Amino acid sequence: MSPRSLLGTDQGSGGAALDLSVRIAGLTLANPVLTASGTFASGREYAGLVDLDRVGAIVTKGVSLEPWAGNPSPRIAETASGMLNSIGLQNPGVEAFIAKDLTWLAAHHPDVPVIVNVSGHTCAEYARVIERLEETEGVAGYEVNISCPNVEHGGMAFGTDRYAAAEVTSACRAATGRPLVVKLSPNVTDVAEIARAVEDAGADCVSLINTLLGMAVDTETFRPMLARVVGGLSGPAIKPVALRMVWQVAGAVDVPVIGMGGIRDARDAAEFMLAGATAVAVGTANFVDPATVTHIVDGLAEFCRTRGIVRVADLTGALVTD
């Protein structure tokens, strides 16, 4: 369906059955709405608040080879239309993740794809996390986090240089035949250049954006509001930047794009898809309403029905710019 043919087609809810499925990196997802890493833990903490079986895929919190303690407090600060975080990828390590979270997900939600977000200080660490997870069942794919601005070593250091980004992607690609998503940093001059580098190095998909580097100051104490001074800005404030970068990257690579950054409702999600995203991920909004993901699934269905769109996948790249 051409972009223009999607416009002005209000046909109500009749006609063909709506298809919400999308395909990413060889995976067929029941719908295009994922959880963003770091905002949904590994799902079990939300199980009593939202129907996990209705999520397109669960993207877990970052998993490292050994336990990471994270950054000192305070490490969360509310900002206008968003929040700053400096958590520092705190997690108990891959062995604890397998024993506790992955086992629980496999037992209680075996049909929900689980994409494990992978972190490391070195290329070898990233690869070793994946190699350990390759020995397990219940992992649909990996999201390689080369873009976190909250750790001293690794993290964003890999995501701001195309050669380093390609190197870590190649190491991860060599460790798995499962789908490989690489999460990109917005804290760069040319995000499309980084996207092309990781695509050439073997990424099956890219996700963006991670948080923007920012800070906040307490004018009563004259001190920064975060112990580490700077942190990652997320929430509605970053949506215009995220949309622009998704549009740029979608036009620069041949692999699918997962878009994120300030998504709160179905219209936000539709904007990202029109700009070129095949799927979207919901992050900070989960802290406001844990059921945001399923609300967006329902909202996208209604968005399509009222426009006579029978495949949500037809929204991807349907932006009209002339």
N, C-alpha and C positions, 0 to 999 in steps of 0.2 A: 504494500500500500504506500503510495507516495505521500510526502509530508502534507501537501495541500489537500489531498483527499480526506485527511483526518479532520479537516476543519469544517464546521457548519454541518455536521451530520447527526444532529440530535434526533435519535430514533427511539427514545424511551428504552424500556428494559426488554422489549421483545426481540425476536430474531434468533440468531445462532447463539449457542451457549458460549459464555465467556471463558476464554483460556487465559489463566493468570500465570502459566508456567513460563520460565525462561531457561536458557542454557548458558552456562558459564564454564569455560575450561573443561568441557566434557561432562559437566554435572548438569542434570536436569533438576531445577528447583521448582517446587510447587507454586511459588510466587516470588517476586523480586525483592522482598523486604527482609534484610538481614539485620542482625544485631552488630553494632560496632564494637570492636575489641576494646576492653578496658571499662566498658559501661554496663556489662551484663554478666560479669564474672564468667562462669561456665554454664550458666543456665539454672542450676539447681536452687540458687538463692531466690530466683524469681518464680519458681514452679508453683507456688501457692497464689501468685498474683496475676499470672498470664498463662494462657494455654500454649505451651511450648510447641505442641504439635502443629500449630498454625504458623510458625515462623519459617520463612524461606530457608534459612540456615542459621545456625548459631556459630558466631565467630567468637572464640574464647578470649579471655584475658591472656596477655603475653605469657608464654611459657619459656623458661630458660633451663640451661643444663643443670645448674645448681640453684639452691634457694637464693633469692635476692631480697634484701631487707627493705629496699626502697629508700626514699629520701626522708629527712627529719621533718617534723611538723613545726609550724603549720604548712600544709601542702595543698589546701583548697581555698580559693577565694572567689566570692561572687563578684561579677562585674556587670556592667550595663549590657543586657541582652546576651549574657553568657556566663562562663565561669573559667577560672584559671585552675589548672591542676599541676602539681609537681609530685605525683605519686612515686615516680621513678621505677615503674614496672615491677613493683613488689609482687612476688609470687613464691610458692614453696618448692619450685623446681619440677622437672619433668617426671620424676618417679612418683612424687606425691600427686601430681596431676593425673597420672595414669591410674593410680590406686584408688583415688577418691572420685574425681570428677568424670573422667572418661568411662570408668566402670559404671557409675550412676547413670550417665546419659545412655549408654548402651542398653542398660537394663530397663530404663523407664521411657526412653524416647528413641527407640532404635531406627525409626524412619526419618528422623530429622538429621539432615546433613550437618556434620560438625567440622568446621574449618578451624584448625588450631593456629593461633597467632604465635609465631616463633621469634624469640629475642636472643641476642648474644652479644658478647664483647668483641668477638673475633669471628672471621668467616668459619673457622673450624668449629667454634661453639654452635653456631647456627646449624651447621651440617650434622653435628653430633646429636642435637635435639631431634632433628628429623630422623636420623638413623635409628634412634631409640623408638620413636613413634612408629616407624615402619614395621616394627615387630608386633604392633598391636592391631586389633580390629576396631572399627568404629570411627576411623578418621577418614573424612571424605577428601580433605586437601589441607593445604597450609597457606597461611598468610604471613609473609616474611616482613617483619617490622624493621625497616631501615630508616625510620623517620621520626622516632620519638625524641622530642627535645628535652627530655627530663632525666637523662642519664649522662654520666661523665664520659664514658667510653662506649664506643659502638653507637647504636641508635642512630641519631640524626647524622652522625659523622659519615655513615655509609650512604645516606640518602641525599647528600648535598654535592656529591662528586660522582660524575657518571662512570668513572673507572672503578671506584670503590663499589658503587651500586651494582655494576656488572659483575664484579668479582664475587660478591656475596651471593648474587643470584645464581651464578654458575656453580658455586659450591653446593648450594641447596638443590639445584637442578640435578646435579650428579648423584645426590643422595636419595632421590625419589622419582618414581614414575607417576605419582599422584599429582593432581592439579596443583599448580604453584601460582599463588597470587603474591604480588609484591606491593606493599603499601608505601605510597610516595609522600614526601615532605613538601609542604607549600613554601618552606623557608629557603627557596632557591630563586635564581634569576630566571631560569628557563626550565619549567617542569616537563615540557614535552621532550627536551633533550634527555632527561633522566629516564623518562618513560620509554623512549626508543632504545636506550642502552640496556635496560632490563629485559625488554622484549627480545632484543638480539641475543641476550645471554640465556634465554630459555624460559622467561616468565610466560605463563599461559593467560595471565590476566593482571591488571593493575587496579589498585584501589586508592582513592584519594578523595579528600585530603585528610592528612593527620592534622594535629593542632598547629596553630600559628604561635610563634614565640611572642610572649608578652609579659607584662608585669603590672603590679598594682602597689600603691603606697598608702599607708595608714597616716593620715594627716594629724591624728591625735598623738601618736607615738613617734612620728617622723621615721618610721621603719618600713621596710618592704612588708607586704602582707604574706609573702611566702618566705619560708626559711631559706630557700635556695635563691631567692630574689626573683628569678624568672621562672616561668612555667608555660604550659600549653593552653592557648585560648581556644575554647570550643563554644558551641551554641549558636543561636540565630545570628549573632553579630558577624560570624564568618561566612554565612551562606553565599553572599554575592561573590566573594573571592573563590569559594569552592566551586560554584557554578562555572565561573570563568575558566578555572583550571581544568575541570572535567571536560568542558567544551574543547579547550585547546588540545588536551591529550587524546580525546576520542578522535579528533581529526588527524592526529599524528601517528597513531599505532593501528595495527590490524587486530590486536587482541581485545577482548571485552574489557569494559571499564565498570568498576563498582564505585558509585558516587556517594559521598557523604560530606556533612558539614552543615549543621544547623537545621536538619530536617525535623519538622515537628508534626506535619500532617500530609495528607495525600497530595495536596496541590504542590507542596514542596517536593515530594517524591517525583511527581509528574514532571516538574521543571528539570530535575536532574536527568530523567530519562529522555526528555525532549532534547536536552543538551548533549546527549550521546551515551549516557550510562545504560548498561544492560540491567543492572540491579542497583539497589541503594542500601545503605546501612544507617541505622538509627543509633545515635549515641547519647548525648547529653539529655535529650528529651526523655530517656528512660528514667532519669532521676526525678523528673517532674511527675510522670505517669508511667508506671511500669508496663502498662498495657498499650503503650504508644504503638508498638510494632503491629499488633493485631488491629488496632484502630486504622492504621495506614493501609493494611491489607484490604480491609472492608471499604475504606475510602477510595482506594484505587479501583476496586471493582465498580463502585458507583460512578466514579469519574468516567470510566470506559463505557458503562452501560448508557449513560445519558448522552453520550456522543456516538453511539452506534459502533464502537470499537470492539471487535470480538477477540482480539489478541493483545494483551498488554504489551507484548514484545514489540508491537508495531509503533509504540511511542518512542522507542529508542532511536535517537538521531532524527526525529521528525521536525526539528526546529526549522522554521521558515525564516531565512535571513535576507531575502531579496524583496 
